[in-house]
Amino acid sequence: MPELCRFYNIIIRMLYDDNSQHHRPHFHVQYAEYEASVGIDGELLAGHLPIKQLRMVQAWAAIHEDELYKAWNNAVRNIPFDKIDPLH
C-alpha cells in the first residue's frame, strides 16, 4: 500500500483501485497498533484511532483535500500518485 504522508507517527496510505469497499474517496491510517479508513471528508469509515490522532488526521485531510482527491483520482485508475508534504 503506497504511503502518502507520515507525521507524528501517523502513516497515511492509499491503495490503488480501492473504490469497491467503502464506495467513496478515502485513505488508510496506521498509528501504533491502530488502523482505520478515513474518508477524504474526514469521516471515520472503519477501524479505530485515538481521538487525538483522529482529529489530527481530520485536520490534515482538510488542509490537503485537493491533493487527496488528486491522489484518489489517480489511484482508482492505477496511476502512481505523489506523496503529500505534511508541512505544506
C-alpha positions in Angstrom: 0.0 0.0 0.0 1.8 3.2 -1.1 2.5 5.8 1.5 1.0 9.3 1.0 2.3 11.0 4.1 3.8 10.5 7.6 3.6 12.8 10.6 3.7 12.4 14.4 4.0 8.6 14.0 0.8 8.6 11.9 1.1 6.9 8.5 -1.3 7.7 5.7 -1.6 5.3 2.8 -3.8 4.9 -0.3 -4.5 1.8 -2.2 -4.7 1.5 -6.0 -8.1 0.5 -7.3 -9.7 0.7 -3.9 -13.2 2.1 -4.6 -15.2 -1.0 -4.0 -15.2 -1.5 -0.2 -16.2 1.9 1.1 -17.6 3.3 -2.3 -16.2 6.7 -1.6 -12.8 8.5 -1.7 -10.8 7.5 1.4 -7.3 6.7 2.7 -5.9 4.3 5.3 -4.3 5.4 8.5 -2.0 3.5 10.8 -0.9 4.7 14.2 0.8 2.3 16.7 -1.5 -0.7 16.9 -4.5 1.2 15.5 -5.7 1.1 11.9 -8.6 3.0 10.3 -10.1 4.0 7.0 -11.0 7.7 6.8 -13.0 9.5 4.1 -11.3 12.4 2.4 -14.1 14.5 4.1 -12.7 13.3 7.5 -15.4 10.8 8.4 -14.1 7.6 10.1 -15.3 4.8 7.9 -13.8 1.8 9.5 -11.4 0.8 12.3 -10.3 2.9 15.3 -7.9 5.7 16.2 -7.4 7.5 19.5 -9.4 10.7 19.4 -6.3 13.0 19.4 -4.8 11.3 16.4 -8.2 11.1 14.6 -8.6 14.9 15.0 -5.0 15.4 13.7 -5.8 13.3 10.7 -9.1 15.1 10.0 -7.3 18.5 10.2 -4.6 17.2 7.9 -7.2 16.0 5.4 -9.0 19.3 5.4 -5.7 21.1 4.7 -4.7 18.7 1.9 -8.2 18.0 0.4 -7.3 18.9 -3.1 -4.1 16.8 -3.1 -6.0 13.9 -1.6 -8.6 14.0 -4.4 -5.9 14.2 -7.0 -4.2 11.1 -5.4 -7.5 9.3 -5.2 -8.4 10.0 -8.9 -5.0 8.6 -9.9 -5.2 5.6 -7.5 -8.6 4.4 -8.8 -7.1 4.4 -12.3 -3.9 2.6 -11.1 -1.8 5.7 -11.9 1.0 6.5 -9.4 0.4 9.5 -7.2 2.7 11.9 -5.4 3.5 12.0 -1.7 1.9 14.8 0.2 4.3 17.0 2.2 2.8 17.3 5.8 4.3 20.8 6.2 2.7 22.4 3.2 
